[in-house]
Amino acid sequence: MKKQKKVKPDEFYSNGPMSIARFGKDVIYESKFDAHKHEKLKASIIKQHPETIEKINKLVTEISSIVKTLPPIQLLQTSWMKLFISMRGVQAEADIKKEQTHSLRMVDYIQSIIASTPQGKNKEEVSEEDWEKLSTLVENLFDLVNGRYQIGASLLNALNDPLHDSNVEEFRFKAQMYWCNVRGERFFYHQLKALENLILPQTELIESTFGISSEFIINEFNKIMYTQTHGMHDAFKVLDDARLAFVEFMKGEYFKEYPDTAPPQAYELFLQKNGSSEVHANAFDKMFGMGLFDLKKITKLPNSFLDKLSWYPGEDQDFQSEGEFKGWPLRIWPTFKRPFIKFEDSYYCFDLHSLFDKIYRQLEKLVFATTEKNKQAWIKIRNVTSEQLPIDYLSMMLPNATIIKEAYYTVIDATNGKQKTCETDGLFIYGDTLLILEIKAASFTYTSPTDDFIAFTNSLKTLIQNPINQGARFLDFLNSQDEATIYNNKKQEVLKLKSSNFKNKIICAITLDPFTELAAQTQNLEKLGIDIGDAFSWSLSIDDLQVYADIFTDPLFFLHYLEKRMLASKEKTLELDDELDHLGLYIVHNGYTSYAIKKTAGTGARLRFNGYRSDIDVYFSELLLDKSTPNLLIAKTPPRLTETILKISKTTNGTPSDASTYLLDISIEERNRIFHALNEQLACDFDDLKPISNYGETNLTVYPIKERITPKTISSAIDHAQAVMLITKEPTRSLLITQYSKDAILEDIYWEELAADKIPEEKIEPLRLVANNLREKRIAKALKEGKKIGRNEPCPCLSMKKYKHCCLNTK
């Protein structure tokens, strides 16, 4: 076995018993705490915990006291502008550092304080000193809540609870951190489409409740989205173009005609003459006024609708009500309940996350509050919609699948021995892959994990454990039958299934609410006592499927990822923050489970994978600005490999084959090397194409030709690959013949897997001659290129031996 070279970390940090090492995007944590010192430190933190709570309470009081004296809209405008500046150039989640996170808190947390703090006598403006003081207080508050308070609370829980479970405590900590700090449940690129999918079917109820249609709401929200993502740039361009045009204007006849006019008056006359006064005024208002935030200027949404989604200062009575955690970010924030702020006669939006993250559930609650009839009608439509959307997205990735909605089957009830009918939400069958769909449209709990952790975890169990149990019940039924009969809701037989026909059987627990940053890790679920069983189960949201549908444009790519994702679901070394980290790791490392195992082999360290979803973040950020942005997965895959996979997919109607599985399994490094070499030949040596053989983890020979693939071609290619096998003494080698048009476009392929023990005896000697000829050519080529071959270097003949033990003394 090849000895692994020890790699030094890119960064290393050590403080006492704690050490952190970063290798690229991978971070390894190790702790070697002395037990006595550890206990002493814990005792000190517990002793200081009451003081920590008192500090947080004082900070909240001081923040509220300052906020009530400042003009609220100007304060939020100032915070937004500073957030805008801090986020310039940031496209990926991994690029969001403490500065950006704090800037966002100065918008959403301050808006929550405004909504829950009655206004006092306001100053006329927000001075830089006022803002900096407030900013420091908010930063200190979140530092304490996210840090020392969490450590102290966890230690106290362990001390006071004889049944304390450290795994549950770790999950509680993560849930509270997400609650306080994580915003943006989906990409901006998907926000409007996701909302459209859910509320267009509800338009009759929307109109009866709000007096406006679902389509109207979507169009007006689109204006808000565009204004806050593009408005500043557009406004700057308008003002800058006007400035340049005015300079040219002043050089012309105008200056001679009105020589005594002051520049401001001249500029006004220029705008009037060009008919651009209104456009200029709007741009100026966006740059320096309230044009980016005032919803009456941006939209035509009626006041009656905006009132239901807005707080005026001090209106919220819950966030700062007396009791534990008064004003703490661990409570339910006012922005979670209503996204807008109302002041005097205007309505304002300062935060798109506050708007889009929870708007569907906010509209839903408002409809529920009308009548019980409307509530039940909404739930019925919601259930139908949420069961259809996963099928729509899966069908985009796996077209022409067999789909059974509401699949019924009969089992024997263990309690009474009688037959009973059971149902699963859907079966999605594609080739030898069976997806058992269990979809939950109910909302994830609105309760803070701090206020009621039991309710929080019970909600998670309901939305994951129950569907997994239902899927497992169907899987047990399927595996217990020689042939399982599936019925529709009219008890009519629609399908018969055999378990042995499926290579992959996956339970998909799909939720409408996107909470899977907590469910992406199997470890998280098991820590809460959620039994995912031995079957492959995949907990994800409809939003995740929406992302996948935009990434995977061919069935073979998606099915390959699905296999890798299922392997990862059983690997405890993979500690990932959300579902898309799996996709990011797959794009970078392909077989990412094996990569993680190798990284942690022989250590007790914990490995964190940071920044792997950055490419995905950047892709959807660019897609928002330019719909023609090339597909991420295709862009990251060597073009000649993509071309080959798509040709296989067309030949097999999207069904995986030995060839597609093998080629997609090739490591990122080797696939880049192999298919880059192939592309170089096709681009530079098209008239003299030669076989390309790879050695090591991937024993593959690519045999490019220009003529049609014939039995003679196949025979020659096999002889070449078998000769290579004799040189390298490999037990197996795969052969890929690729035939190209005169324009170097792939037209046909041939695949075969060769085994050394299957080579006919009579071919051995002739093949040895071919092998020796290959060996001599490779040695000659290496010498001709002026390479000095060291005695202990690998032999250029690719025998996998050292040069001194192979071709050094041969002619």
Protein Blocks (a to p, Z undefined) as FASTA:
>chain_A
ZZddddddfbdcdehjbccddehjaccddddddfklmmmmmmmmmmmmmmmmmmmmmmmm
mmmmmmmmpcfklmmmmmmmmmmmmmgoiabfklpcfklmmmmmmmmmmmmmmmmmccdd
ddfbdcfklmmmmmmmmmmmmmmmmmmmmmmmmmmmmmmmmkbcfklmmmmmmmmmmmmm
mghjbcfklmmmmmmmmmmmmmmmmmmmnopafklmmmmmmmmmmmmmmmmmmmmmmmmm
mmmmmmmmmmmmmlmmmmmbcfklmmmmmmmmnopmmmmmmmmmmmmmmmlmmmklmmmc
dfklmmmmcccehkamklmggcehihiakbccfklmpmbdcehjbccdfbfklmmmmmmm
mmmmmmmmmpmklmmmmmmmmmmmmmmmmmmmmmmmmghiacdehiadddddfklopacd
dddfbdcdehjaccdddddfbdcdfbdfklmmmlmmmmmmmmmmmmmmmmmmmmmmmmmp
mbdcdddfkopafbdcdfklpmbdcdddddfbdcklmmmpmklmmmnopagbjbdcdddd
fklmmmmmmmmmcfklmmmmmmmmmmmmmpmklccfbfklmmmmmmmnopmmlmmmmmmg
oiabdcddehklmmmmmmmmmmmmomkbccfklmmpcfklmmmmmmmmmmnnopacfklm
mmmmpcfklmmmmmmmmmmmmmmmmmlccddddehjbccdddddfbdcdfklmmmmmmmm
mmmmmmnopabdcdddddddfkopafbdcdddddfklpcfklmmmmmmmmmmmmmmmmmm
mmmnopacdfkbccfklnopafklmmmmpZZ
